[in-house]
Each structure stands twice: as structure tokens, then as C-alpha cells.
Amino acid sequence: MSLPLETEIKIRIYDLPAIRRKLRKLGFRIHARRVFESNVILDTTAQDLGRKGALIRIRRAGGKSIITYKGPSKDGRHKSREEIETLVTDPKALETIFAELGLNPVFRYEKYRTEYERPGQRGIVTIDETPVGNYLEIEGSPRWIDSAAGGLGLTNSDYITESYGAIYGQYCRDHGISPAQMIFQPSRSVKSRDHRRIPEANETKSP
């Protein structure tokens, strides 16, 4: 049985107000208001899923929890992969079940997400505010993705097809940080036991 196919790209953004203005000018409206997301990726000790490009993720956002399976990505300038997901009522119990099957948390990441859509069109644009910078995700058909990106003044050279795990890993290498979890740091008055404070987005230089 073939699974539904997800096609998307990410784009690094440096001026959130400008992007929001452009989205409104292009007729996009907020589909889901800004919400905090906490995500955990599950895998075996040997990372059998990750090594073949697949993942299982539990996402908690806005009082709901979703379990997602994604298959390996297909080559191309857009990121396309099989995806299936469903709501779960007890994510902690689900994590326990997965642990009994040998799947445990291997990476956690957080972000604030706002979703935009253009009435009558099948595609979605999200703004993701993460601990390592701000990103657009544009999801839809390849043609729709290119059209939406072009309307925002972006080109294929801006496309990113890596996961947030890969983006975080590169960020840590660039900033000399030991990788741990891509999570927002507590108040600066509280010392983090995981790793050095990740520089905030406005401390990161534009290319």
C-alpha cells in the first residue's frame, strides 16, 4: 500500500515582519495561529530508522498530540517522502509502548509555528521560529511550491531540503556547540545542564 506523499522545502528567513507583509500582499491568511510545538524523534539504539532516512515523531502542539511516520526522501530540489500521521490521546503512554519495542527518544526539537494558506489553493506556508533561526516551510505540489516561493522573491537556490535535525547539527558545527537537543533555553538566570546557550536568531549574522 502506498502512503500519502509529502512535498516541501524550507527557506531560511531573516526578516519576519517583511515575510508576513509579503504573505498578506499575496493573499495568504493565517490558517493556524502561532503555537508552541515540542517534537521528539524515536529510533533504535543503532538508529536503524535514521540510517535509512525514515523517522517516527511524536509532536505535542496546542493541546493535541500527533504521531507521524515519514519514509526516506526522494532526490530532487523539493523534499518528497511518504508520510502518515494521526492524533494520539496519550503521548506518554505511546512513548512507553515504543520503548518496549526498542524505540526511544534520540532527538528533541522545539519551535513556534504559524500556518498560512491562500483560499481556494491546496498548499500551505508556515513560519517556524526555532532556537537556531527562523524558517519558512512551503508544502504543496512542486509547481505550487515554486510559485509561492517566487511570489515571495525567493528562488531554487534558497531551498533547503534538510531536516531540522540536520540544520541543528550544522548550526552546532558552525558555532562550536556540542550537539544535544534543539530546544529553547530557560531563563538566562538558570544554568542549562545540556550545553551552552544557543545564540538567539537575532545574534546570527545574515549571509
N, C-alpha and C positions, 0 to 999 in steps of 0.2 A: 504494500500500500504506500503510495507516495504521500508525503506530508506537504502542507502548505509551504510556499516559498516566500521568504522574506528578502526584500532587496532594499538596501540602504547605503548611505555614505555618511561620514562625519566630516565636519569642517571646523577648524579652529577659528574662534572669533575673539576679537579684542575690544570691541565697542558694542556693548549690549544695547544701549539706548538707540544707536543708529540701526542695528539689525531689527529691533522692534518697530521702529518707524518704517523701515523698508517693507516689513511684512504687512503692516497695516495698509501701506500705499498700494501693495499688490493685491489687496483684498482678503488677506488672511485674517482670521478671527480666532480668539482663544477658544479652544475645544476643551481643554482641561487646565484649570488654573494651577499655578505653581504649587508643587507638593514635594515634600522630602521623601526620598527613596533610600532604602537600605537593601543592599543586594549581597547575597552570598553564593559563591560558586562551589559546587560539590564535586569531589573526584576521589579516586582511589589513592592510596599512598604512592603508587607508581605513576599517578596521573595518566591513567590509560585513556580517559576521555580527552584530556587536553592534548595529548601527543597525537591524536588523530584528528584534532580540530573540532571536536564536539564539546558540548557543555550541558550541565544541568544547573539551573539557577533558581533560587527562591528569592522573590522580591517582595518587600513589605513597603506599601505606599498608601497614604490616605486611608488608613484603617482596613485596607484589603491586602491579601497576600496571593501571589501568583507563582506557580511552578512552571518553568519553561525548559524545554529541551530544544537545543539547536544542533544541527548537523554540521559537518565540515563545510567551509566556504568554497564556492566555485570561483575560479580565476576570472578576473575581469576588472574594469575600472570601478564597477559597483560591487558591493559585498552582497552576494546572494547565497542563502543557505536555507535548508529546510528548518521549519520551526513549528512547534506545537506547544500550546500553553493552556492552563486552566486555573481557575480560582481554587484556593485551598482554605479551609476554615481553621486549621490548627497547624501553622508552620513549624512550631517547635516539635510537635509530635511527628511531623513529616521528616524533620531533620533526624530525629531519633530512629525512625524506620530506616532511612538511608544509611545511618551509621551502622545499623545491624547488618546492612548489605555491603558494607565496606566503603561507603561514600561519605566523606567527611568534608567540612569546610576547608578550602585551600586558599581562598581569596575573598575579601570583603571590600566592597566599594560603595560610596555614598554620593548622592547628588541631589540637587533641586531641579525638578523638571517642569517645564511649561509646554503644553501642546497647542499647536496651531493647525487650523485646516482652512481650506478655501471652499465655501459652499458649492456643492454640486460636483466636486472633484474627489477622486479616490487617491489620496496621498496625504501625508502628514509631515509637518515640520515641528521639531521640538528644540527648545533651548535647554541645554543641560549645563548647570552651574556645578562644577566639580572642585575638589580640593586642589587640582592641578591645572585649572583653567576652565574656560567656557567653550562649549562646542554646540554647533548645530548638528542635529541628525535629520536627514531628509529621507523619508521612506515612501516608496511607491513603485511604479513601473520605471524602468531605466529612462524612458523618454520624459516622464513626468519629473523625475529627479533632476535631469539635466535642464529642463525648462525652469523649474523652481530655482535652482542654483543660479542659472543665467539671469533670471529676473532680479536676483539679489546682488548681481555684479560679481559672481563667483564663477570659476572655470574648473575644468577637469583637474588642473594642476593643484587645486586646493583640496581635492578629495582625499579623505583618509579612510582606509578600509580596515585598519587595525581595531582590535577590541580595546576597551578601557583598561584591561589588564596590561596589554602591550604598551598602550600610551603611558600608563603609570610607570612601567618598567623603564621606558626610555627617559621619562622625566627624572626618575631617580638617578639614572646614569649621568644625565646632563648636569644635575645639581649635586652629585656626590652624596646621595642619600642611600642608606641601606634599605632595600625594599621591605615593606611589611604589609600594611593594608592601606587602601586608598580611602581614608576616612577623614572627616573634618576633625581638626584638633580641638580639645577642650579649651576653656579659658586659659589665656597665657599665664595666669596665676597658678594654674595646675600643671605640674610636670607630666609629660607623656612618658609612659614606660615602654612604648613601642619603638619610637625612633624620633629623630629630630623633627621639629616643626616644619611642615611643608610650607614653603613660601606661598603667600596668597597670590591670586591671579593677577592683581594689580602690581605685584612685585616682579612679575615675569616680563622680561623685555620682549617687545614685538620684534619679529624677524626683519 
